Amino acid sequence: MKRILALVALVPLTACSGTGAVDPVETRAPVPLPASPVFDYQIGGASTPAEDVEVVIRAREAPPAEGRYNVCYVNGFQTQPQELGWWEEEHPDLLLRGADGEYVVDGEWDEVLLDISTRDRRAALAEIAAAWMAGCAADGYQAVELDNLDSWVRSDGLLTPGHAESYARLLTGAAHDAGLVAGQKNAAELIERAGGGPAAGFDFAVAEECGRYDECGVYLGAYPDRVLDVEYRARDMPAACGFVEQGVSVVLRDLDVTAPDDPAHVRGTCADFS
């Protein structure tokens, strides 16, 4: 394990766009996420936040929102569909394949799973993600959301929660080295494996539908006042909003998290359901 951490430490802190790295950037101390903030989830398209929004989450290709605390979305455990060609050309050995040699795919989002099953592959993947996160820091983000931590549930048994934990520790370490705090995305099971506390070095949580699946309390126990919950069904808002006074921040979004100019756009807060 020490050898893996050493490999990550050698990754140059670089700003990057898409999958390419550019100039080194100066490191900084991570800035904690504000407690119980009003937030917006904009990974499907950046837009001007509402005046009361304190925290904005955007895709790493997008610029941060001016005057807000910004969280950079990084798909740490699966490929973005538009980047599969790059992975196939540059790192085909890091894509998870089944016994038949075919990619293991998250069919809901058409994303190929990354192969985090061995130390060497985890180390190589962490180098790539470290450059992405350094790019987020260079662009002005204060935090990173690492998505698809629970990819093992879609791996046909090829990946385990232990693989996810080991890889996540490399990613959270790299995030902290870049001056970012690290957000756990879903995977409440890892909190339970950690005895109810923070999992794998994470600093806060981004939960999807914790009201629907009755998991808000699990995240809140690990990350008091630092749980950002995205609900996708209006009927689940009352359950999620029941945790607001305890410190959970809640927003209702459409499933594709579209920008306001899209007819499918939905954004609501607990004030809309009081």
Order of alpha helices (4+ residues) and beta strands (2+ residues): alpha-beta-beta-beta-beta-beta-alpha-beta-beta-alpha-beta-alpha-beta-alpha-beta-alpha-beta-alpha-beta-beta
